[in-house]
Amino acid sequence: MSLTILQPGVQMTLQGAPRVGHRHLGVPASGPADHLSMALANRLVGNASTATAIEVTFGGAAISFDKSVSFAITGAQSDLILAGRPVASHMTHFAQAGDTLRIEPARKGCRVYIAIAAALEAADFLGSTSTYLPAALGGRAGRALKPDDTVGFGGGRNVSGLATPRDLQPVCSNSYTLRAVEGPDYPAGAQGLWDSSFNVTQRASRMGIELEGDFPRSAECASRPSSAIFPGALQLPPGGRGFLLLADAQTTGGYPHILQVVRADRHLLGQVRPGDRIRFLHRTRQQATDALRAKQALLSSWLPDFFL
Amino acid sequence: MTHPVITFCGDDALRFVVTDQETRLARARQLLATGDWREVVPGRKDITVQFNPHEHTPATAMAHLSHNLATPAPHLSGTAETLELPVHFGGAGGPDLKDIAARIGLSEANIITRLLAAPLMVEMLGFTPGFAYMSGLPETFEISRLAQPRQQVPAGSIGLITGQCGLYALAGPGGWPIIGRASLSLFDAASPTPFRLQAGTRVQLVEATPP
């Protein structure tokens, strides 16, 4: 039982749970750049939230099924075509053996998630199947999927149809307002950070997103001895452009860490694409915790095993 | 004993400075062993812990870390492991040795002799999986990063920058000038402890016998 990659798009990888608890070994989290969307896709096919699924950057991909199985698609906004007929995202569908699924280029958002009602075969590293491309760990031999790859799956199921409740479907946009707290290297007098909007450059990957705009240029912004750094951090390298870290971000860094996008909003980072605009909303740490708990409460009845 | 000052590092992490290397390692091990933290990451001068904000508010996390730090870190046993690491210096595996020698005005043989005599110790793993930052190099080595980082540095490569020696456990992109390659594998993907080097490991470089 397997599916075959006909067209992987810009980048197609297998992702599962993040690798938690290994950053002191230099091992980043990895896992889906937008872990909420992947959990929602898995929910529609009866999988655990962090079951291995397929992440497709910018859509523009096609796969075929050699055996009938249920699947669901979430994430970036794309037209979806199963065996020549349009199908909707955020719903369970059933592919017959031989069917081709096409994902058109994403109109908004950056990453599409395909969940299959089965256990996708992927290499385990430190308890997770997530692909980390720079060091070739996890997934399919640590690399992106290519045309003609087959991904085996065990125990393919036909599950009864579900749809994500409308108020839980994340909205993709070209402009994001992200709640953030001050980072450990927040520069004095950086009020402008909260009043500006920043443009996402072409330099965007699973490691991070480059932002250009009116960043502070202060003497404070010199490199410092390497310290831990996490996804959601906004670093300010000497070039004057910000770098917002994602799931594959390095574990330590020496650039000033000026803001931290709050945990409640980090899933949105996986949908930001070049050309989008970003604003930051100033929050206190207590507000960040309250926001997390509020969003978690909203999600918990539909996704009982998912944590932001 | 005075406790270090704890500061916030974003909305779900805390940081405190520990400049002494042995104390930092002992603290990091102690905090990892508690199982109270999602991540415990030593830096070059500090330790950062990430907490689970579904369990902790910022205030309770701060109180909990203060409580952890009230117990002195147990002394590391004096018998830290010393790993003998056979290295092929220069040649195809150490493409930058010649350049470094020219820049710091020593012969290649002289640099190798000093490296073999250096009491190296892994300060931290970081940046990329298993990349080991080692201290103990002669201070006279003033070496900067490559102007143009390499797309691909082979696993086992050993690099030098001022005051530090870096070891690539895995192949990957890298900006350190490379002087040699270890002939011992430092990574086993199937092992629960996949990286041979850990923070605190002492490393003795030895010259590998030519193949």
Interface residues (C-beta under 8 A of the other chain):
Chain A: V20 G21 R23 H24 L25 G26 V27 P28 F125 L126 Y132 P134 A135 A136 L137 V181 G183 P184 P225 S226 S227 A228 F230 G232 A233 Q250 T251 T252 G253 H257 Q260 V262 R263 R283 R285 Q286 A288 T289 L292 R293 Q296 F307
Chain B: T7 F8 C9 G10 D11 D12 A13 R15 A28 L32 R38 E39 V40 V41 P42 G43 R44 K45 D46 T48 Q50 P53 H54 T57 P58 A59 M124 L125 G126 F127 T128 P129 G130 F131 Y133 A169 L170 A171 G172 P173 A189 P194 F195 A199
